[in-house]
Amino acid sequence: MRLKRIHLFLSMSFHWNRELLPGIARFARSQGDWQLVRLDSPKIPLEGPLPDGMIGIFSKADAEVCDRLQAAGVPMVGVSGFQPLETFPVVTHDDLEIGRMAARYLARTPVRNYIVVGIPQGMHSHLREEGFREELQRLKVDRPVHLVSSYKEELQLLKSLKAPTGVFAVNDQRALHFQKKVQAAGLSMPTDFLILGVDNDSVFCELCPVPLSSISLQFEQVGYQAALTLQQLMEGEKPAHPIVRIPPKEVTVRRSTEYLIVEDVLVRRALALMKEQLATISGFGQLAQMLGVSRRHLEYRFSAATGDSPGKTLRRLRMEQARHLLLTRPMRIQEIAEAVGIGDVNRFSTYFRKTYGMPPSIYRNSQR
């Protein structure tokens, strides 16, 4: 059996490139005749035997070499929406949906305005901004949206907007840069700015000055779909679509968007109790008792301050903590249900399925 040499033109210095490899490798194993060859050179080599196919991030600077390879009969698939070439198929993330997911998440927070921190030359950045604006419009959220794509614009905006401001940065690096600007200006997170990034490199996000909330992307699925598309090309098939866009996975919440600090002192105390005593609070009726107010009064104050009911917020916090325990602790489902204050495991599983689309045990297995 002759092995097919598949060249991977992916720099391993970037988190998102490395995350593609498991998907590509999974498809390669299913074929049995693929030999993956990673190119370490910053330039695509033309010397030596030609590969049977290539998967990579190809920019406009690579256009001439890519044309020569294609003219020689080498099938190619791109995996980046940054500056995609139009001469071969591309599998990338759904940038419009990434923007929409960011808008849906930040629209639930008590912010007064928004900033989109973009990249001027990036097509993916423009699409993410477009999706963000479209979704806010669909949700009928009438709050100003400011686009910044230069450091000078950031400095001008930082102290001119009324807090809190929701910030959607089109990647985690831009979010980190914005965090540093916020700190240098003597402002804080999440009191003044709630900052959300994209890519969810867990190590990077945890090491930010304030741990960064970020949209998780389906890198492995992009890699697998790119390999599948390349196989179709090598078999002489024409892909149904020149660009395949894989939707984002979810928002991974960290401290940069936790909005425990609100203007209403009562609501601030309620939120703190929710987070501290998830395992023992039976519901927001008990929460109102602990705070010495009526249930109706707490619900009114809470909704006015956060735009959500205390009951829904308590359930969201339970599900977020349950998800965290599922992925990080070797606990039984019953133990997790009790740890987040839901003694009935069937009721817990129902809530979890409504939130994440699958039962907790299946969700845990799907993330391994």
C-alpha positions as CSV (number, residue, x, y, z in Angstrom):
1,M,0.0,0.0,0.0
2,R,1.4,3.3,-1.1
3,L,1.3,6.0,1.6
4,K,-0.2,9.4,0.7
5,R,2.1,12.2,1.9
6,I,0.1,15.0,3.4
7,H,2.0,18.2,4.2
8,L,0.7,20.3,7.1
9,F,1.7,24.0,6.7
10,L,0.8,25.0,10.3
11,S,3.0,26.9,12.7
12,M,3.0,25.1,16.0
13,S,3.8,28.4,17.9
14,F,0.1,29.3,17.8
15,H,-2.4,27.6,20.0
16,W,-5.1,27.4,17.3
17,N,-2.8,25.6,14.9
18,R,-1.9,23.0,17.5
19,E,-5.6,22.4,18.3
20,L,-6.3,21.5,14.7
21,L,-4.0,18.5,14.8
22,P,-6.1,16.0,16.7
23,G,-8.9,16.3,14.2
24,I,-6.5,15.9,11.2
25,A,-4.8,12.9,13.0
26,R,-8.2,11.3,13.8
27,F,-9.2,11.4,10.1
28,A,-5.7,10.2,9.0
29,R,-6.0,7.2,11.3
30,S,-9.4,6.3,9.8
31,Q,-7.8,6.2,6.3
32,G,-4.8,4.0,7.1
33,D,-2.8,5.3,4.1
34,W,-2.1,8.9,5.2
35,Q,1.4,10.0,6.3
36,L,1.3,13.4,7.9
37,V,4.4,15.6,7.4
38,R,4.6,18.8,9.3
39,L,6.4,21.7,7.6
40,D,8.6,23.7,10.0
41,S,9.7,26.2,7.4
42,P,7.9,29.6,7.4
43,K,7.8,29.3,3.6
44,I,6.2,26.5,1.5
45,P,9.0,24.4,0.0
46,L,8.9,23.6,-3.7
47,E,12.0,21.4,-3.9
48,G,11.8,17.6,-3.4
49,P,8.9,15.2,-4.2
50,L,5.5,16.9,-4.3
51,P,3.0,15.9,-1.6
52,D,-0.3,14.2,-2.4
53,G,-2.1,17.0,-0.6
54,M,-1.7,20.0,1.7
55,I,-3.6,21.4,4.6
56,G,-2.5,24.8,6.0
57,I,-2.9,28.4,6.7
58,F,-2.1,30.1,3.4
59,S,-2.1,33.9,3.1
60,K,-1.9,36.1,0.1
61,A,1.9,36.2,0.4
62,D,1.8,32.4,-0.4
63,A,-0.4,32.9,-3.5
64,E,2.3,32.4,-6.1
65,V,3.7,29.2,-4.5
66,C,0.1,27.9,-4.0
67,D,-0.7,28.5,-7.7
68,R,2.4,26.6,-8.8
69,L,1.6,23.6,-6.5
70,Q,-2.0,23.5,-7.8
71,A,-0.8,23.7,-11.4
72,A,1.3,20.6,-10.6
73,G,-1.8,18.8,-9.4
74,V,-1.4,19.1,-5.6
75,P,-4.9,19.4,-3.9
76,M,-4.9,22.0,-1.1
77,V,-7.3,23.0,1.7
78,G,-7.0,26.1,3.8
79,V,-7.9,26.3,7.5
80,S,-8.0,30.1,8.1
81,G,-10.5,32.8,7.5
82,F,-7.9,35.6,8.1
83,Q,-6.9,36.2,4.5
84,P,-8.3,33.2,2.6
85,L,-7.2,32.5,-1.0
86,E,-10.1,31.9,-3.3
87,T,-8.4,29.2,-5.5
88,F,-9.1,26.2,-3.2
89,P,-11.5,25.1,-0.5
90,V,-11.3,26.6,3.0
91,V,-12.6,25.1,6.3
92,T,-12.7,27.6,9.1
93,H,-14.7,28.9,12.0
94,D,-18.1,30.5,11.6
95,D,-17.1,34.1,12.3
96,L,-20.6,35.5,12.0
97,E,-21.8,33.0,14.6
98,I,-18.9,33.7,16.9
99,G,-20.0,37.4,16.9
100,R,-23.6,36.4,17.5
101,M,-22.7,34.1,20.5
102,A,-20.7,37.0,22.0
103,A,-23.7,39.3,21.6
104,R,-26.1,36.9,23.2
105,Y,-23.8,36.4,26.1
106,L,-23.0,40.1,26.8
107,A,-26.6,41.1,26.2
108,R,-27.4,39.2,29.4
109,T,-25.1,41.3,31.5
110,P,-26.0,44.7,32.9
111,V,-23.7,46.8,30.6
112,R,-24.6,50.2,29.3
113,N,-22.6,50.1,26.1
114,Y,-20.3,47.8,24.0
115,I,-16.8,47.9,22.5
116,V,-15.7,45.6,19.7
117,V,-11.9,45.3,19.7
118,G,-11.0,44.3,16.2
119,I,-8.2,43.8,13.7
120,P,-8.3,46.3,10.8
121,Q,-6.8,43.9,8.1
122,G,-8.6,40.7,9.3
123,M,-11.7,39.5,7.3
124,H,-12.6,37.2,10.3
125,S,-12.5,40.3,12.5
126,H,-15.0,42.2,10.3
127,L,-17.3,39.1,10.2
128,R,-17.3,38.7,14.0
129,E,-18.1,42.4,14.4
130,E,-20.9,42.1,11.8
131,G,-22.4,39.1,13.6
132,F,-22.2,40.9,17.0
133,R,-24.1,43.9,15.7
134,E,-26.7,41.8,13.8
135,E,-27.5,39.8,16.9
136,L,-27.8,42.8,19.2
137,Q,-30.2,44.2,16.6
138,R,-32.2,41.0,16.5
139,L,-32.4,40.9,20.3
140,K,-33.5,44.6,20.2
141,V,-30.7,45.7,22.5
142,D,-30.5,49.4,22.1
143,R,-27.1,50.2,23.5
144,P,-24.2,52.0,21.7
145,V,-21.6,49.8,20.0
146,H,-18.1,51.3,19.5
147,L,-15.5,49.7,17.2
148,V,-11.8,50.2,18.1
149,S,-9.0,48.8,16.0
150,S,-6.1,51.0,17.1
151,Y,-4.4,51.7,20.4
152,K,-5.2,55.4,20.1
153,E,-8.9,54.7,19.8
154,E,-8.8,52.5,22.9
155,L,-7.2,55.2,25.0
156,Q,-9.8,57.7,23.9
157,L,-12.7,55.4,24.8
158,L,-11.5,54.0,28.1
159,K,-12.6,56.8,30.3
160,S,-15.3,58.3,28.2
161,L,-17.9,55.5,28.6
162,K,-20.2,55.0,31.5
163,A,-19.5,51.8,33.4
164,P,-20.0,48.9,33.1
165,T,-19.0,48.4,29.4
166,G,-19.2,45.1,27.6
167,V,-16.1,44.4,25.5
168,F,-16.0,41.8,22.7
169,A,-12.4,41.2,21.6
170,V,-12.1,39.2,18.4
171,N,-9.3,37.1,19.9
172,D,-7.7,36.4,23.3
173,Q,-4.6,38.4,22.4
174,R,-6.6,41.6,21.7
175,A,-8.5,40.9,24.9
176,L,-5.3,40.7,27.0
177,H,-4.0,43.9,25.4
178,F,-7.3,45.7,26.3
179,Q,-7.1,44.3,29.9
180,K,-3.7,45.9,30.3
181,K,-5.0,49.2,29.0
182,V,-7.9,49.1,31.5
183,Q,-5.5,48.5,34.4
184,A,-3.1,51.2,33.2
185,A,-6.0,53.7,33.2
186,G,-6.8,52.8,36.8
187,L,-10.0,51.1,35.9
188,S,-11.1,47.6,36.9
189,M,-12.7,44.3,35.6
190,P,-15.5,43.4,35.8
191,T,-16.7,46.5,37.6
192,D,-15.9,48.9,34.7
193,F,-15.3,46.5,31.8
194,L,-16.6,43.0,31.2
195,I,-14.2,41.5,28.7
196,L,-14.8,38.5,26.4
197,G,-12.2,37.0,24.1
198,V,-12.2,34.2,21.5
199,D,-10.1,31.0,21.2
200,N,-10.2,29.9,24.9
201,D,-6.6,28.9,25.2
202,S,-7.1,27.8,28.8
203,V,-3.5,28.4,29.9
204,F,-3.4,31.9,28.3
205,C,-6.8,32.9,29.6
206,E,-6.0,31.8,33.2
207,L,-2.7,33.8,33.1
208,C,-4.3,37.1,32.1
209,P,-4.2,39.8,34.8
210,V,-7.9,39.0,35.3
211,P,-8.8,35.4,34.2
212,L,-10.4,35.9,30.8
213,S,-13.8,34.6,29.7
214,S,-13.5,33.4,26.1
215,I,-15.5,31.7,23.3
216,S,-14.4,28.1,22.8
217,L,-14.0,27.1,19.2
218,Q,-14.3,23.6,17.6
219,F,-10.7,23.4,16.5
220,E,-10.7,19.6,16.3
221,Q,-13.8,19.6,14.1
222,V,-12.2,22.2,11.7
223,G,-9.1,19.9,11.4
224,Y,-11.2,16.8,10.8
225,Q,-13.4,18.5,8.2
226,A,-10.3,19.9,6.4
227,A,-8.9,16.4,6.2
228,L,-12.2,15.1,4.9
229,T,-12.3,17.8,2.3
230,L,-8.8,17.1,1.2
231,Q,-9.6,13.4,0.8
232,Q,-12.5,14.3,-1.4
233,L,-10.2,16.5,-3.6
234,M,-7.6,13.7,-3.9
235,E,-10.4,11.3,-5.0
236,G,-11.4,13.8,-7.8
237,E,-14.6,15.0,-6.0
238,K,-15.6,18.7,-5.9
239,P,-16.7,19.9,-2.4
240,A,-20.3,21.0,-2.2
241,H,-19.2,24.4,-0.7
242,P,-15.9,26.3,-1.3
243,I,-16.0,27.5,2.4
244,V,-17.1,25.3,5.2
245,R,-17.7,27.2,8.5
246,I,-17.8,25.4,11.8
247,P,-19.8,27.0,14.6
248,P,-18.3,28.0,17.9
249,K,-18.8,25.7,20.9
250,E,-19.7,27.8,24.0
251,V,-18.6,30.7,26.2
252,T,-16.2,29.6,28.9
253,V,-16.9,32.0,31.8
254,R,-14.0,33.3,34.0
255,R,-13.7,36.4,36.2
256,S,-13.4,39.0,33.4
257,T,-17.1,38.9,32.8
258,E,-18.4,37.8,36.2
259,Y,-20.8,40.7,37.2
260,L,-21.0,40.2,40.9
261,I,-20.3,43.9,41.4
262,V,-23.5,45.8,40.6
263,E,-24.7,49.2,41.9
264,D,-27.5,47.7,44.0
265,V,-26.0,46.6,47.3
266,L,-28.8,44.1,48.0
267,V,-28.4,42.4,44.6
268,R,-24.6,42.3,45.1
269,R,-25.2,40.5,48.4
270,A,-27.6,38.1,46.7
271,L,-25.2,37.2,43.9
272,A,-22.4,36.7,46.4
273,L,-24.5,34.3,48.5
274,M,-25.6,32.4,45.4
275,K,-22.0,31.7,44.4
276,E,-20.8,30.9,48.0
277,Q,-23.7,28.7,49.0
278,L,-24.9,26.9,45.8
279,A,-24.9,23.6,47.7
280,T,-27.2,24.8,50.5
281,I,-29.6,27.4,49.0
282,S,-32.8,25.6,48.1
283,G,-34.2,28.4,45.9
284,F,-34.5,32.2,45.8
285,G,-37.3,32.1,48.3
286,Q,-34.8,30.9,50.9
287,L,-32.3,33.5,49.5
288,A,-34.8,36.3,50.1
289,Q,-35.2,35.0,53.7
290,M,-31.4,35.0,54.2
291,L,-31.3,38.6,53.0
292,G,-34.3,39.7,55.2
293,V,-36.5,40.8,52.3
294,S,-39.6,39.5,50.6
295,R,-39.4,37.2,47.6
296,R,-41.2,39.7,45.4
297,H,-39.0,42.6,46.5
298,L,-35.8,40.6,45.8
299,E,-37.1,39.6,42.4
300,Y,-37.9,43.2,41.5
301,R,-34.6,44.6,42.6
302,F,-32.6,41.7,41.0
303,S,-34.4,42.1,37.6
304,A,-33.9,45.8,37.6
305,A,-30.2,45.5,38.4
306,T,-29.2,42.5,36.2
307,G,-32.0,42.2,33.6
308,D,-32.6,38.6,34.8
309,S,-34.6,36.9,37.5
310,P,-32.9,35.5,40.7
311,G,-34.3,32.1,39.9
312,K,-32.9,31.9,36.4
313,T,-29.5,33.3,37.6
314,L,-29.3,30.7,40.4
315,R,-30.0,27.9,38.0
316,R,-27.4,29.2,35.5
317,L,-24.8,29.4,38.3
318,R,-25.6,25.8,39.3
319,M,-25.3,24.6,35.8
320,E,-22.0,26.4,35.2
321,Q,-20.5,25.0,38.4
322,A,-21.8,21.5,37.5
323,R,-20.2,21.7,34.1
324,H,-16.9,22.7,35.7
325,L,-17.1,19.8,38.1
326,L,-17.9,17.3,35.4
327,L,-14.8,18.3,33.4
328,T,-12.4,18.7,36.3
329,R,-13.3,16.3,39.1
330,P,-13.8,12.5,39.1
331,M,-17.2,12.8,40.8
332,R,-20.3,10.8,40.3
333,I,-23.3,12.6,38.8
334,Q,-25.2,12.3,42.1
335,E,-22.3,13.9,43.9
336,I,-22.2,16.8,41.4
337,A,-25.9,17.3,41.7
338,E,-25.7,17.6,45.5
339,A,-22.6,19.8,45.3
340,V,-24.6,22.4,43.3
341,G,-27.7,22.2,45.5
342,I,-29.9,19.9,43.5
343,G,-30.5,16.7,45.5
344,D,-32.8,15.0,42.9
345,V,-30.4,13.6,40.2
346,N,-33.2,13.3,37.7
347,R,-34.1,17.0,38.0
348,F,-30.5,17.9,37.8
349,S,-30.1,15.9,34.6
350,T,-33.1,17.6,33.1
351,Y,-31.8,21.0,33.9
352,F,-28.3,20.1,32.5
353,R,-29.8,18.7,29.3
354,K,-31.9,21.9,28.8
355,T,-28.7,24.0,29.3
356,Y,-26.1,22.1,27.3
357,G,-28.2,19.9,25.0
358,M,-27.3,16.5,26.4
359,P,-27.3,14.6,29.7
360,P,-24.3,15.2,32.0
361,S,-22.7,11.8,31.6
362,I,-22.8,12.1,27.8
363,Y,-21.5,15.7,28.0
364,R,-18.5,14.5,30.1
365,N,-17.6,11.8,27.7
366,S,-17.9,14.1,24.7
367,Q,-15.3,16.5,26.1
368,R,-12.6,13.8,26.6
